[in-house]
Structures are given as C-alpha cells and as structure tokens.
Amino acid sequence: MFKLSSVKPRYFEFEAPDNLKVLHIEPPKLKTLKRMNDLVTGGHAGIEETVAIAARILNKNREKRRITADMVMDWMDASQLTAFIKAFILWVSDEKQNDPN
C-alpha cells in the first residue's frame, strides 16, 4: 500500500535577510505550484499576488517561522522577488526530475 506520509520531503534552503538564519522550505502543494507556474509563464498577476505567493512558499518552513506578505515586501525588491520565485520553481522541477516520488 502506498502512503503519502512515506515520501520524505526535501527542503529548499532560504537565508532570511532579517536574521540571516536559514529556513528549510518544503515543496509546495500543487495548488500553490500551479499559481507560481502561472506567474512565471506569463500570467499577469499583480505585485500583491506575487508577494502573497512568495509568503505562502516561505511560510511552509521546517522551522515553523511565520512569514507574512509584509515581511516579504520588506525583505525583497522586485528583481529579488522574481529571482526567488524562479529559483524555487527550478528547484521543484529539479527535485521532480531527480526523484519523481
């Protein structure tokens, strides 16, 4: 029998700029992944939605640290936000190719 709980999560490491501690970010749920993919592939989301998605990604961390959209806005400029979303999507894609479970 297959159990979802038997699949071990891998983590994306992100250094929080406010205290320079590393957050270990879990892979996103499929709904979040779809929203991220829509942004990268030409979606016309506003800055608020993009920041909300980044906060949602960062909030799912092993350290149980709560990350808000306001924190993301304080931490990142537009270029950094775009680079973060792209880097995270590439990591998810690489993880899927390396271990599709």
HUQUIUR-V507337 format. One record per backbone hydrogen bond with DSSP energy under -0.5 kcal/mol. CO is the residue of the C=O (numbers start at 1). NH is the residue of the N-H. If there is no record, write none. Layout:
# HUQUIUR-V507337
co:nh
CO:NH
CO:NH
This chain:
# HUQUIUR-V507337
co:nh
3:6
4:7
6:8
10:27
11:13
12:25
14:16
14:23
16:19
16:20
21:16
23:14
23:25
24:62
25:12
29:33
30:34
31:35
32:36
33:37
34:38
35:39
36:40
37:41
38:43
39:42
46:50
47:51
48:52
49:53
50:54
51:55
52:56
53:57
54:58
55:59
56:60
57:60
59:61
60:26
61:64
65:67
68:72
69:73
70:74
71:75
72:76
77:81
78:82
79:83
80:84
81:85
82:86
83:87
84:88
85:89
86:90
87:91
88:92
89:93
90:94
91:95
92:96
93:97
94:98
95:99
